[in-house]
Amino acid sequence: MTIRVVVADDQELVRSGFAMILDAQPDIEVVAEAGDGTEAVEAVRRLAPDVALLDIRMPRTDGIEACRAISAESGCRTVMLTTFDTDAYVYEALHAGASGFLLKDVRRDDLVHAVRVVAAGDSLLAPSVARRLVEQYTAGGPRRTDPRLDVLTGRERETLLLLARGLSNAEIAAELVVSDHTVKTHVGNVLAKLGLRDRIQAVICAYETGLVAAGSPPPGG
């Protein structure tokens, strides 16, 4: 299957460079280039690509707002590109629905790998990294448990807690003493019931809803 990609960056040379690298791969096709976030959102609406590479700082609509719109309107997954290696930007991008985060000086092979990983439905950042970011940016916030968690069963809440610790499916299965298949079912139910795109979003949700207190290890951690 060919992975269809939209590349958005306000610097033409950067944008063209990324597009050339990706288009050279036998399993990737760049279907559009965009010079700002507004053009990126329009391209995604028109072409329904699998992945959008979005520069964070762009005119008219920045990458984070474009990511938020794309995540809300489509199944297209997003990878954020920036020259700014700061936790704040990572957190904002993940909160907007991004599935990956790369610096613009990324190596050619890592760029290609990122697109393939995200297109396959996985996240580019380890959940443990997302957890540290969420701890930092939700510290001091309210710690009341969000009522939307009421839709989860007791076992699904346990699963969400273990996701917040960054555990893999195999590790969760060992903790709960169940099969890998059962864990996949629980994880799928958690994501579906809470309207989450992936495991990184589950980590963020666990902290922001108060299920896990920022700065404190989840139970059993």
Salt bridges, closest charged atoms under 4 A:
ASP9 OD2 - LYS104 NZ 2.88
ASP27 OD2 - ARG116 NE 2.93
GLU33 OE1 - ARG15 NE 3.28
ASP36 OD2 - ARG60 NE 2.97
ASP55 OD2 - LYS104 NZ 3.24
GLU65 OE2 - ARG68 NH1 2.52
GLU73 OE1 - ARG45 NE 2.69
ASP110 OD2 - ARG107 NE 3.14
ASP146 OD2 - ARG148 NE 3.76
ASP150 OD1 - ARG157 NH2 3.48
GLU156 OE1 - LYS193 NZ 2.85
GLU158 OE2 - ARG155 NE 2.91
GLU175 OE2 - ARG165 NH2 3.33
ASP198 OD2 - ARG77 NH2 3.59
GLU208 OE1 - HIS95 NE2 3.23
